């Protein structure tokens, strides 16, 4: 499951350039873990194993696409 786009410019810079400007320094480690997990997953079930009740699948036109809450 590849990450296709980012709404947050700070997340995009962190993901592509390892630049933490624009992010809360206290959250950088957890954000890195989450981005790695999403990037490494091949199926939404992989993320459900990690995030359990904090995971929701999108509804409507994006059925089958999942996201971590």
PDB file of N, H, CA, C and O in Angstrom:
ATOM      1  N   UNK A   1       0.855  -1.164   0.000  1.00  0.00           N
ATOM      2  CA  UNK A   1       0.000   0.000   0.000  1.00  0.00           C
ATOM      3  C   UNK A   1       0.906   1.233   0.000  1.00  0.00           C
ATOM      4  O   UNK A   1       1.465   1.600   1.033  1.00  0.00           O
ATOM      5  N   UNK A   2       1.038   1.835  -1.109  1.00  0.00           N
ATOM      6  H   UNK A   2       0.583   1.536  -1.948  1.00  0.00           H
ATOM      7  CA  UNK A   2       1.925   2.982  -1.229  1.00  0.00           C
ATOM      8  C   UNK A   2       1.204   4.262  -0.819  1.00  0.00           C
ATOM      9  O   UNK A   2      -0.006   4.395  -1.003  1.00  0.00           O
ATOM     10  N   UNK A   3       1.953   5.187  -0.272  1.00  0.00           N
ATOM     11  H   UNK A   3       2.936   5.080  -0.123  1.00  0.00           H
ATOM     12  CA  UNK A   3       1.415   6.496   0.051  1.00  0.00           C
ATOM     13  C   UNK A   3       1.395   7.292  -1.250  1.00  0.00           C
ATOM     14  O   UNK A   3       2.429   7.464  -1.896  1.00  0.00           O
ATOM     15  N   UNK A   4       0.210   7.778  -1.632  1.00  0.00           N
ATOM     16  H   UNK A   4      -0.630   7.638  -1.108  1.00  0.00           H
ATOM     17  CA  UNK A   4       0.062   8.448  -2.921  1.00  0.00           C
ATOM     18  C   UNK A   4       0.208   9.954  -2.823  1.00  0.00           C
ATOM     19  O   UNK A   4       0.755  10.579  -3.732  1.00  0.00           O
ATOM     20  N   UNK A   5      -0.271  10.550  -1.735  1.00  0.00           N
ATOM     21  H   UNK A   5      -0.715  10.042  -0.997  1.00  0.00           H
ATOM     22  CA  UNK A   5      -0.188  12.004  -1.622  1.00  0.00           C
ATOM     23  C   UNK A   5      -0.264  12.427  -0.157  1.00  0.00           C
ATOM     24  O   UNK A   5      -0.620  11.637   0.717  1.00  0.00           O
ATOM     25  N   UNK A   6       0.073  13.674   0.087  1.00  0.00           N
ATOM     26  H   UNK A   6       0.362  14.316  -0.623  1.00  0.00           H
ATOM     27  CA  UNK A   6       0.028  14.259   1.423  1.00  0.00           C
ATOM     28  C   UNK A   6      -0.726  15.577   1.363  1.00  0.00           C
ATOM     29  O   UNK A   6      -0.545  16.351   0.423  1.00  0.00           O
ATOM     30  N   UNK A   7      -1.575  15.844   2.358  1.00  0.00           N
ATOM     31  H   UNK A   7      -1.722  15.215   3.122  1.00  0.00           H
ATOM     32  CA  UNK A   7      -2.218  17.141   2.481  1.00  0.00           C
ATOM     33  C   UNK A   7      -1.331  18.088   3.281  1.00  0.00           C
ATOM     34  O   UNK A   7      -1.360  19.299   3.064  1.00  0.00           O
ATOM     35  N   UNK A   8      -0.553  17.548   4.196  1.00  0.00           N
ATOM     36  H   UNK A   8      -0.530  16.564   4.372  1.00  0.00           H
ATOM     37  CA  UNK A   8       0.282  18.337   5.101  1.00  0.00           C
ATOM     38  C   UNK A   8       1.695  18.450   4.522  1.00  0.00           C
ATOM     39  O   UNK A   8       2.360  17.441   4.288  1.00  0.00           O
ATOM     40  N   UNK A   9       2.149  19.695   4.293  1.00  0.00           N
ATOM     41  H   UNK A   9       1.609  20.515   4.484  1.00  0.00           H
ATOM     42  CA  UNK A   9       3.475  19.907   3.699  1.00  0.00           C
ATOM     43  C   UNK A   9       4.599  19.390   4.591  1.00  0.00           C
ATOM     44  O   UNK A   9       5.607  18.890   4.091  1.00  0.00           O
ATOM     45  N   UNK A  10       4.432  19.508   5.918  1.00  0.00           N
ATOM     46  H   UNK A  10       3.613  19.914   6.324  1.00  0.00           H
ATOM     47  CA  UNK A  10       5.452  19.026   6.833  1.00  0.00           C
ATOM     48  C   UNK A  10       5.616  17.522   6.774  1.00  0.00           C
ATOM     49  O   UNK A  10       6.738  17.019   6.837  1.00  0.00           O
ATOM     50  N   UNK A  11       4.507  16.789   6.655  1.00  0.00           N
ATOM     51  H   UNK A  11       3.596  17.197   6.604  1.00  0.00           H
ATOM     52  CA  UNK A  11       4.579  15.325   6.526  1.00  0.00           C
ATOM     53  C   UNK A  11       5.263  14.924   5.222  1.00  0.00           C
ATOM     54  O   UNK A  11       6.055  13.982   5.184  1.00  0.00           O
ATOM     55  N   UNK A  12       4.947  15.651   4.163  1.00  0.00           N
ATOM     56  H   UNK A  12       4.304  16.416   4.194  1.00  0.00           H
ATOM     57  CA  UNK A  12       5.553  15.349   2.865  1.00  0.00           C
ATOM     58  C   UNK A  12       7.074  15.543   2.921  1.00  0.00           C
ATOM     59  O   UNK A  12       7.825  14.702   2.428  1.00  0.00           O
ATOM     60  N   UNK A  13       7.527  16.654   3.522  1.00  0.00           N
ATOM     61  H   UNK A  13       6.917  17.338   3.923  1.00  0.00           H
ATOM     62  CA  UNK A  13       8.968  16.907   3.645  1.00  0.00           C
ATOM     63  C   UNK A  13       9.631  15.849   4.522  1.00  0.00           C
ATOM     64  O   UNK A  13      10.748  15.417   4.239  1.00  0.00           O
ATOM     65  N   UNK A  14       8.945  15.433   5.588  1.00  0.00           N
ATOM     66  H   UNK A  14       8.038  15.784   5.818  1.00  0.00           H
ATOM     67  CA  UNK A  14       9.500  14.417   6.482  1.00  0.00           C
ATOM     68  C   UNK A  14       9.625  13.079   5.771  1.00  0.00           C
ATOM     69  O   UNK A  14      10.639  12.394   5.908  1.00  0.00           O
ATOM     70  N   UNK A  15       8.608  12.706   5.018  1.00  0.00           N
ATOM     71  H   UNK A  15       7.785  13.262   4.907  1.00  0.00           H
ATOM     72  CA  UNK A  15       8.597  11.412   4.336  1.00  0.00           C
ATOM     73  C   UNK A  15       9.660  11.340   3.240  1.00  0.00           C
ATOM     74  O   UNK A  15      10.385  10.350   3.144  1.00  0.00           O
ATOM     75  N   UNK A  16       9.754  12.372   2.422  1.00  0.00           N
ATOM     76  H   UNK A  16       9.165  13.176   2.499  1.00  0.00           H
ATOM     77  CA  UNK A  16      10.665  12.332   1.284  1.00  0.00           C
ATOM     78  C   UNK A  16      12.089  12.780   1.614  1.00  0.00           C
ATOM     79  O   UNK A  16      13.052  12.229   1.079  1.00  0.00           O
ATOM     80  N   UNK A  17      12.226  13.777   2.493  1.00  0.00           N
ATOM     81  H   UNK A  17      11.444  14.224   2.928  1.00  0.00           H
ATOM     82  CA  UNK A  17      13.543  14.369   2.738  1.00  0.00           C
ATOM     83  C   UNK A  17      14.065  14.184   4.154  1.00  0.00           C
ATOM     84  O   UNK A  17      15.175  14.620   4.458  1.00  0.00           O
ATOM     85  N   UNK A  18      13.298  13.552   5.023  1.00  0.00           N
ATOM     86  H   UNK A  18      12.396  13.198   4.776  1.00  0.00           H
ATOM     87  CA  UNK A  18      13.651  13.389   6.438  1.00  0.00           C
ATOM     88  C   UNK A  18      13.855  14.743   7.122  1.00  0.00           C
ATOM     89  O   UNK A  18      14.671  14.879   8.033  1.00  0.00           O
ATOM     90  N   UNK A  19      13.100  15.735   6.664  1.00  0.00           N
ATOM     91  H   UNK A  19      12.437  15.625   5.924  1.00  0.00           H
ATOM     92  CA  UNK A  19      13.148  17.093   7.195  1.00  0.00           C
ATOM     93  C   UNK A  19      11.999  17.249   8.187  1.00  0.00           C
ATOM     94  O   UNK A  19      10.836  17.141   7.798  1.00  0.00           O
ATOM     95  N   UNK A  20      12.301  17.500   9.458  1.00  0.00           N
ATOM     96  H   UNK A  20      13.245  17.588   9.775  1.00  0.00           H
ATOM     97  CA  UNK A  20      11.267  17.550  10.496  1.00  0.00           C
ATOM     98  C   UNK A  20      10.702  18.939  10.727  1.00  0.00           C
ATOM     99  O   UNK A  20       9.865  19.114  11.612  1.00  0.00           O
ATOM    100  N   UNK A  21      11.135  19.938   9.957  1.00  0.00           N
ATOM    101  H   UNK A  21      11.815  19.796   9.238  1.00  0.00           H
ATOM    102  CA  UNK A  21      10.555  21.271  10.132  1.00  0.00           C
ATOM    103  C   UNK A  21       9.082  21.217   9.725  1.00  0.00           C
ATOM    104  O   UNK A  21       8.725  20.580   8.734  1.00  0.00           O
ATOM    105  N   UNK A  22       8.259  21.873  10.479  1.00  0.00           N
ATOM    106  H   UNK A  22       8.550  22.390  11.284  1.00  0.00           H
ATOM    107  CA  UNK A  22       6.824  21.852  10.215  1.00  0.00           C
ATOM    108  C   UNK A  22       6.099  20.791  11.006  1.00  0.00           C
ATOM    109  O   UNK A  22       4.877  20.682  10.910  1.00  0.00           O
ATOM    110  N   UNK A  23       6.826  19.997  11.794  1.00  0.00           N
ATOM    111  H   UNK A  23       7.819  20.085  11.873  1.00  0.00           H
ATOM    112  CA  UNK A  23       6.218  18.964  12.631  1.00  0.00           C
ATOM    113  C   UNK A  23       6.551  19.222  14.096  1.00  0.00           C
ATOM    114  O   UNK A  23       7.595  19.790  14.417  1.00  0.00           O
ATOM    115  N   UNK A  24       5.660  18.802  14.967  1.00  0.00           N
ATOM    116  H   UNK A  24       4.812  18.341  14.706  1.00  0.00           H
ATOM    117  CA  UNK A  24       5.906  18.901  16.401  1.00  0.00           C
ATOM    118  C   UNK A  24       7.008  17.898  16.754  1.00  0.00           C
ATOM    119  O   UNK A  24       6.883  16.705  16.475  1.00  0.00           O
ATOM    120  N   UNK A  25       8.072  18.385  17.362  1.00  0.00           N
ATOM    121  H   UNK A  25       8.173  19.354  17.588  1.00  0.00           H
ATOM    122  CA  UNK A  25       9.227  17.532  17.681  1.00  0.00           C
ATOM    123  C   UNK A  25       8.851  16.366  18.583  1.00  0.00           C
ATOM    124  O   UNK A  25       9.473  15.306  18.509  1.00  0.00           O
ATOM    125  N   UNK A  26       7.853  16.542  19.429  1.00  0.00           N
ATOM    126  H   UNK A  26       7.348  17.403  19.489  1.00  0.00           H
ATOM    127  CA  UNK A  26       7.427  15.469  20.332  1.00  0.00           C
ATOM    128  C   UNK A  26       6.728  14.332  19.584  1.00  0.00           C
ATOM    129  O   UNK A  26       6.605  13.229  20.116  1.00  0.00           O
ATOM    130  N   UNK A  27       6.272  14.590  18.357  1.00  0.00           N
ATOM    131  H   UNK A  27       6.372  15.487  17.925  1.00  0.00           H
ATOM    132  CA  UNK A  27       5.514  13.583  17.610  1.00  0.00           C
ATOM    133  C   UNK A  27       6.298  12.919  16.488  1.00  0.00           C
ATOM    134  O   UNK A  27       5.805  11.980  15.862  1.00  0.00           O
ATOM    135  N   UNK A  28       7.502  13.391  16.227  1.00  0.00           N
ATOM    136  H   UNK A  28       7.902  14.154  16.735  1.00  0.00           H
ATOM    137  CA  UNK A  28       8.271  12.922  15.069  1.00  0.00           C
ATOM    138  C   UNK A  28       8.508  11.412  15.102  1.00  0.00           C
ATOM    139  O   UNK A  28       8.365  10.753  14.071  1.00  0.00           O
ATOM    140  N   UNK A  29       8.858  10.858  16.232  1.00  0.00           N
ATOM    141  H   UNK A  29       8.974  11.392  17.069  1.00  0.00           H
ATOM    142  CA  UNK A  29       9.146   9.423  16.317  1.00  0.00           C
ATOM    143  C   UNK A  29       7.902   8.591  15.981  1.00  0.00           C
ATOM    144  O   UNK A  29       7.984   7.621  15.227  1.00  0.00           O
ATOM    145  N   UNK A  30       6.753   8.976  16.544  1.00  0.00           N
ATOM    146  H   UNK A  30       6.687   9.764  17.156  1.00  0.00           H
ATOM    147  CA  UNK A  30       5.517   8.239  16.292  1.00  0.00           C
ATOM    148  C   UNK A  30       5.061   8.411  14.842  1.00  0.00           C
ATOM    149  O   UNK A  30       4.590   7.456  14.225  1.00  0.00           O
ATOM    150  N   UNK A  31       5.196   9.611  14.301  1.00  0.00           N
ATOM    151  H   UNK A  31       5.579  10.387  14.802  1.00  0.00           H
ATOM    152  CA  UNK A  31       4.841   9.860  12.907  1.00  0.00           C
ATOM    153  C   UNK A  31       5.699   8.992  11.984  1.00  0.00           C
ATOM    154  O   UNK A  31       5.195   8.430  11.012  1.00  0.00           O
ATOM    155  N   UNK A  32       6.978   8.886  12.285  1.00  0.00           N
ATOM    156  H   UNK A  32       7.388   9.343  13.074  1.00  0.00           H
ATOM    157  CA  UNK A  32       7.866   8.041  11.492  1.00  0.00           C
ATOM    158  C   UNK A  32       7.442   6.584  11.513  1.00  0.00           C
ATOM    159  O   UNK A  32       7.471   5.907  10.485  1.00  0.00           O
ATOM    160  N   UNK A  33       7.047   6.101  12.686  1.00  0.00           N
ATOM    161  H   UNK A  33       7.023   6.650  13.521  1.00  0.00           H
ATOM    162  CA  UNK A  33       6.572   4.714  12.806  1.00  0.00           C
ATOM    163  C   UNK A  33       5.314   4.501  11.966  1.00  0.00           C
ATOM    164  O   UNK A  33       5.194   3.498  11.262  1.00  0.00           O
ATOM    165  N   UNK A  34       4.383   5.443  12.042  1.00  0.00           N
ATOM    166  H   UNK A  34       4.480   6.258  12.613  1.00  0.00           H
ATOM    167  CA  UNK A  34       3.126   5.317  11.312  1.00  0.00           C
ATOM    168  C   UNK A  34       3.373   5.351   9.801  1.00  0.00           C
ATOM    169  O   UNK A  34       2.821   4.531   9.067  1.00  0.00           O
ATOM    170  N   UNK A  35       4.189   6.282   9.341  1.00  0.00           N
ATOM    171  H   UNK A  35       4.637   6.947   9.938  1.00  0.00           H
ATOM    172  CA  UNK A  35       4.485   6.357   7.903  1.00  0.00           C
ATOM    173  C   UNK A  35       5.174   5.089   7.408  1.00  0.00           C
ATOM    174  O   UNK A  35       4.877   4.608   6.314  1.00  0.00           O
ATOM    175  N   UNK A  36       6.085   4.550   8.198  1.00  0.00           N
ATOM    176  H   UNK A  36       6.327   4.941   9.086  1.00  0.00           H
ATOM    177  CA  UNK A  36       6.756   3.295   7.819  1.00  0.00           C
ATOM    178  C   UNK A  36       5.759   2.143   7.740  1.00  0.00           C
ATOM    179  O   UNK A  36       5.824   1.326   6.822  1.00  0.00           O
ATOM    180  N   UNK A  37       4.829   2.077   8.707  1.00  0.00           N
ATOM    181  H   UNK A  37       4.777   2.741   9.453  1.00  0.00           H
ATOM    182  CA  UNK A  37       3.837   1.005   8.723  1.00  0.00           C
ATOM    183  C   UNK A  37       2.916   1.094   7.515  1.00  0.00           C
ATOM    184  O   UNK A  37       2.625   0.077   6.886  1.00  0.00           O
ATOM    185  N   UNK A  38       2.453   2.288   7.184  1.00  0.00           N
ATOM    186  H   UNK A  38       2.689   3.114   7.696  1.00  0.00           H
ATOM    187  CA  UNK A  38       1.564   2.461   6.031  1.00  0.00           C
ATOM    188  C   UNK A  38       2.308   2.134   4.745  1.00  0.00           C
ATOM    189  O   UNK A  38       1.764   1.457   3.873  1.00  0.00           O
ATOM    190  N   UNK A  39       3.528   2.598   4.614  1.00  0.00           N
ATOM    191  H   UNK A  39       3.971   3.148   5.322  1.00  0.00           H
ATOM    192  CA  UNK A  39       4.314   2.350   3.416  1.00  0.00           C
ATOM    193  C   UNK A  39       4.630   0.863   3.233  1.00  0.00           C
ATOM    194  O   UNK A  39       4.667   0.374   2.104  1.00  0.00           O
ATOM    195  N   UNK A  40       4.854   0.155   4.316  1.00  0.00           N
ATOM    196  H   UNK A  40       4.824   0.553   5.233  1.00  0.00           H
ATOM    197  CA  UNK A  40       5.229  -1.259   4.244  1.00  0.00           C
ATOM    198  C   UNK A  40       4.032  -2.194   4.102  1.00  0.00           C
ATOM    199  O   UNK A  40       4.203  -3.352   3.719  1.00  0.00           O
ATOM    200  N   UNK A  41       2.834  -1.721   4.399  1.00  0.00           N
ATOM    201  H   UNK A  41       2.695  -0.780   4.709  1.00  0.00           H
ATOM    202  CA  UNK A  41       1.664  -2.599   4.353  1.00  0.00           C
ATOM    203  C   UNK A  41       1.284  -2.908   2.910  1.00  0.00           C
ATOM    204  O   UNK A  41       1.455  -2.083   2.012  1.00  0.00           O
ATOM    205  N   UNK A  42       0.768  -4.110   2.711  1.00  0.00           N
ATOM    206  H   UNK A  42       0.630  -4.780   3.440  1.00  0.00           H
ATOM    207  CA  UNK A  42       0.343  -4.543   1.387  1.00  0.00           C
ATOM    208  C   UNK A  42      -1.167  -4.640   1.290  1.00  0.00           C
ATOM    209  O   UNK A  42      -1.723  -4.703   0.194  1.00  0.00           O
ATOM    210  N   UNK A  43      -1.827  -4.652   2.434  1.00  0.00           N
ATOM    211  H   UNK A  43      -1.375  -4.601   3.325  1.00  0.00           H
ATOM    212  CA  UNK A  43      -3.274  -4.829   2.481  1.00  0.00           C
ATOM    213  C   UNK A  43      -3.799  -4.134   3.733  1.00  0.00           C
ATOM    214  O   UNK A  43      -3.083  -4.065   4.732  1.00  0.00           O
ATOM    215  N   UNK A  44      -5.008  -3.625   3.712  1.00  0.00           N
ATOM    216  H   UNK A  44      -5.591  -3.681   2.901  1.00  0.00           H
ATOM    217  CA  UNK A  44      -5.564  -2.972   4.901  1.00  0.00           C
ATOM    218  C   UNK A  44      -5.537  -3.833   6.164  1.00  0.00           C
ATOM    219  O   UNK A  44      -5.464  -3.296   7.269  1.00  0.00           O
ATOM    220  N   UNK A  45      -5.593  -5.136   6.021  1.00  0.00           N
ATOM    221  H   UNK A  45      -5.652  -5.571   5.123  1.00  0.00           H
ATOM    222  CA  UNK A  45      -5.544  -6.021   7.186  1.00  0.00           C
ATOM    223  C   UNK A  45      -4.215  -5.899   7.925  1.00  0.00           C
ATOM    224  O   UNK A  45      -4.159  -6.113   9.136  1.00  0.00           O
ATOM    225  N   UNK A  46      -3.152  -5.559   7.212  1.00  0.00           N
ATOM    226  H   UNK A  46      -3.198  -5.385   6.229  1.00  0.00           H
ATOM    227  CA  UNK A  46      -1.851  -5.361   7.857  1.00  0.00           C
ATOM    228  C   UNK A  46      -1.925  -4.218   8.856  1.00  0.00           C
ATOM    229  O   UNK A  46      -1.367  -4.310   9.949  1.00  0.00           O
ATOM    230  N   UNK A  47      -2.609  -3.144   8.490  1.00  0.00           N
ATOM    231  H   UNK A  47      -3.063  -3.069   7.602  1.00  0.00           H
ATOM    232  CA  UNK A  47      -2.737  -1.993   9.385  1.00  0.00           C
ATOM    233  C   UNK A  47      -3.691  -2.279  10.534  1.00  0.00           C
ATOM    234  O   UNK A  47      -3.498  -1.777  11.642  1.00  0.00           O
ATOM    235  N   UNK A  48      -4.723  -3.083  10.280  1.00  0.00           N
ATOM    236  H   UNK A  48      -4.880  -3.491   9.381  1.00  0.00           H
ATOM    237  CA  UNK A  48      -5.650  -3.437  11.353  1.00  0.00           C
ATOM    238  C   UNK A  48      -4.919  -4.176  12.466  1.00  0.00           C
ATOM    239  O   UNK A  48      -5.261  -4.016  13.637  1.00  0.00           O
ATOM    240  N   UNK A  49      -3.933  -4.972  12.125  1.00  0.00           N
ATOM    241  H   UNK A  49      -3.655  -5.102  11.173  1.00  0.00           H
ATOM    242  CA  UNK A  49      -3.166  -5.712  13.128  1.00  0.00           C
ATOM    243  C   UNK A  49      -2.393  -4.765  14.035  1.00  0.00           C
ATOM    244  O   UNK A  49      -2.179  -5.071  15.209  1.00  0.00           O
ATOM    245  N   UNK A  50      -1.977  -3.631  13.513  1.00  0.00           N
ATOM    246  H   UNK A  50      -2.150  -3.383  12.560  1.00  0.00           H
ATOM    247  CA  UNK A  50      -1.203  -2.672  14.298  1.00  0.00           C
ATOM    248  C   UNK A  50      -2.106  -1.727  15.070  1.00  0.00           C
ATOM    249  O   UNK A  50      -1.898  -1.506  16.263  1.00  0.00           O
ATOM    250  N   UNK A  51      -3.114  -1.161  14.397  1.00  0.00           N
ATOM    251  H   UNK A  51      -3.283  -1.341  13.428  1.00  0.00           H
ATOM    252  CA  UNK A  51      -3.887  -0.075  14.991  1.00  0.00           C
ATOM    253  C   UNK A  51      -5.216  -0.489  15.612  1.00  0.00           C
ATOM    254  O   UNK A  51      -5.845   0.320  16.295  1.00  0.00           O
ATOM    255  N   UNK A  52      -5.653  -1.698  15.401  1.00  0.00           N
ATOM    256  H   UNK A  52      -5.143  -2.355  14.847  1.00  0.00           H
ATOM    257  CA  UNK A  52      -6.881  -2.257  15.971  1.00  0.00           C
ATOM    258  C   UNK A  52      -8.066  -1.312  15.879  1.00  0.00           C
ATOM    259  O   UNK A  52      -8.586  -1.106  14.782  1.00  0.00           O
ATOM    260  N   UNK A  53      -8.515  -0.728  16.986  1.00  0.00           N
ATOM    261  H   UNK A  53      -8.092  -0.895  17.876  1.00  0.00           H
ATOM    262  CA  UNK A  53      -9.743   0.064  16.980  1.00  0.00           C
ATOM    263  C   UNK A  53      -9.543   1.482  16.446  1.00  0.00           C
ATOM    264  O   UNK A  53     -10.522   2.216  16.312  1.00  0.00           O
ATOM    265  N   UNK A  54      -8.320   1.892  16.137  1.00  0.00           N
ATOM    266  H   UNK A  54      -7.524   1.295  16.245  1.00  0.00           H
ATOM    267  CA  UNK A  54      -8.071   3.224  15.605  1.00  0.00           C
ATOM    268  C   UNK A  54      -8.012   3.203  14.076  1.00  0.00           C
ATOM    269  O   UNK A  54      -7.527   4.154  13.463  1.00  0.00           O
ATOM    270  N   UNK A  55      -8.488   2.162  13.478  1.00  0.00           N
ATOM    271  H   UNK A  55      -8.882   1.389  13.976  1.00  0.00           H
ATOM    272  CA  UNK A  55      -8.381   1.977  12.042  1.00  0.00           C
ATOM    273  C   UNK A  55      -9.784   1.957  11.445  1.00  0.00           C
ATOM    274  O   UNK A  55     -10.673   1.282  11.965  1.00  0.00           O
ATOM    275  N   UNK A  56      -9.984   2.695  10.353  1.00  0.00           N
ATOM    276  H   UNK A  56      -9.262   3.244   9.931  1.00  0.00           H
ATOM    277  CA  UNK A  56     -11.291   2.717   9.702  1.00  0.00           C
ATOM    278  C   UNK A  56     -11.096   2.680   8.195  1.00  0.00           C
ATOM    279  O   UNK A  56     -10.197   3.323   7.652  1.00  0.00           O
ATOM    280  N   UNK A  57     -11.954   1.914   7.529  1.00  0.00           N
ATOM    281  H   UNK A  57     -12.684   1.392   7.970  1.00  0.00           H
ATOM    282  CA  UNK A  57     -11.922   1.889   6.079  1.00  0.00           C
ATOM    283  C   UNK A  57     -12.800   3.012   5.553  1.00  0.00           C
ATOM    284  O   UNK A  57     -13.831   3.336   6.142  1.00  0.00           O
ATOM    285  N   UNK A  58     -12.385   3.601   4.445  1.00  0.00           N
ATOM    286  H   UNK A  58     -11.547   3.338   3.966  1.00  0.00           H
ATOM    287  CA  UNK A  58     -13.167   4.679   3.848  1.00  0.00           C
ATOM    288  C   UNK A  58     -14.455   4.117   3.275  1.00  0.00           C
ATOM    289  O   UNK A  58     -14.535   2.942   2.919  1.00  0.00           O
ATOM    290  N   UNK A  59     -15.453   4.971   3.193  1.00  0.00           N
ATOM    291  H   UNK A  59     -15.387   5.926   3.482  1.00  0.00           H
ATOM    292  CA  UNK A  59     -16.757   4.578   2.659  1.00  0.00           C
ATOM    293  C   UNK A  59     -17.007   5.366   1.375  1.00  0.00           C
ATOM    294  O   UNK A  59     -16.278   6.310   1.072  1.00  0.00           O
ATOM    295  N   UNK A  60     -18.023   4.985   0.632  1.00  0.00           N
ATOM    296  H   UNK A  60     -18.615   4.218   0.878  1.00  0.00           H
ATOM    297  CA  UNK A  60     -18.403   5.725  -0.564  1.00  0.00           C
ATOM    298  C   UNK A  60     -17.566   5.367  -1.764  1.00  0.00           C
ATOM    299  O   UNK A  60     -17.321   4.191  -2.037  1.00  0.00           O
ATOM    300  N   UNK A  61     -17.122   6.392  -2.489  1.00  0.00           N
ATOM    301  H   UNK A  61     -17.321   7.346  -2.268  1.00  0.00           H
ATOM    302  CA  UNK A  61     -16.406   6.158  -3.746  1.00  0.00           C
ATOM    303  C   UNK A  61     -15.022   5.553  -3.526  1.00  0.00           C
ATOM    304  O   UNK A  61     -14.416   5.048  -4.471  1.00  0.00           O
ATOM    305  N   UNK A  62     -14.512   5.595  -2.295  1.00  0.00           N
ATOM    306  H   UNK A  62     -15.004   6.005  -1.527  1.00  0.00           H
ATOM    307  CA  UNK A  62     -13.184   5.068  -1.998  1.00  0.00           C
ATOM    308  C   UNK A  62     -13.262   3.732  -1.257  1.00  0.00           C
ATOM    309  O   UNK A  62     -12.373   3.416  -0.465  1.00  0.00           O
ATOM    310  N   UNK A  63     -14.300   2.955  -1.501  1.00  0.00           N
ATOM    311  H   UNK A  63     -15.022   3.212  -2.144  1.00  0.00           H
ATOM    312  CA  UNK A  63     -14.449   1.666  -0.831  1.00  0.00           C
ATOM    313  C   UNK A  63     -13.256   0.792  -1.125  1.00  0.00           C
ATOM    314  O   UNK A  63     -12.808   0.700  -2.268  1.00  0.00           O
ATOM    315  N   UNK A  64     -12.744   0.151  -0.096  1.00  0.00           N
ATOM    316  H   UNK A  64     -13.109   0.225   0.832  1.00  0.00           H
ATOM    317  CA  UNK A  64     -11.579  -0.702  -0.238  1.00  0.00           C
ATOM    318  C   UNK A  64     -10.281  -0.002   0.077  1.00  0.00           C
ATOM    319  O   UNK A  64      -9.250  -0.651   0.252  1.00  0.00           O
ATOM    320  N   UNK A  65     -10.317   1.310   0.151  1.00  0.00           N
ATOM    321  H   UNK A  65     -11.155   1.838   0.009  1.00  0.00           H
ATOM    322  CA  UNK A  65      -9.154   2.108   0.532  1.00  0.00           C
ATOM    323  C   UNK A  65      -9.252   2.341   2.018  1.00  0.00           C
ATOM    324  O   UNK A  65     -10.330   2.662   2.517  1.00  0.00           O
ATOM    325  N   UNK A  66      -8.158   2.190   2.741  1.00  0.00           N
ATOM    326  H   UNK A  66      -7.282   1.929   2.335  1.00  0.00           H
ATOM    327  CA  UNK A  66      -8.195   2.286   4.182  1.00  0.00           C
ATOM    328  C   UNK A  66      -7.283   3.389   4.680  1.00  0.00           C
ATOM    329  O   UNK A  66      -6.392   3.850   3.967  1.00  0.00           O
ATOM    330  N   UNK A  67      -7.519   3.807   5.921  1.00  0.00           N
ATOM    331  H   UNK A  67      -8.243   3.432   6.501  1.00  0.00           H
ATOM    332  CA  UNK A  67      -6.680   4.833   6.528  1.00  0.00           C
ATOM    333  C   UNK A  67      -6.596   4.602   8.027  1.00  0.00           C
ATOM    334  O   UNK A  67      -7.512   4.036   8.625  1.00  0.00           O
ATOM    335  N   UNK A  68      -5.510   5.036   8.631  1.00  0.00           N
ATOM    336  H   UNK A  68      -4.766   5.495   8.145  1.00  0.00           H
ATOM    337  CA  UNK A  68      -5.365   4.996  10.083  1.00  0.00           C
ATOM    338  C   UNK A  68      -5.906   6.291  10.636  1.00  0.00           C
ATOM    339  O   UNK A  68      -5.621   7.366  10.108  1.00  0.00           O
ATOM    340  N   UNK A  69      -6.685   6.199  11.694  1.00  0.00           N
ATOM    341  H   UNK A  69      -6.917   5.326  12.123  1.00  0.00           H
ATOM    342  CA  UNK A  69      -7.287   7.409  12.294  1.00  0.00           C
ATOM    343  C   UNK A  69      -6.361   8.014  13.316  1.00  0.00           C
ATOM    344  O   UNK A  69      -6.693   9.032  13.924  1.00  0.00           O
TER     345      UNK A  69
END
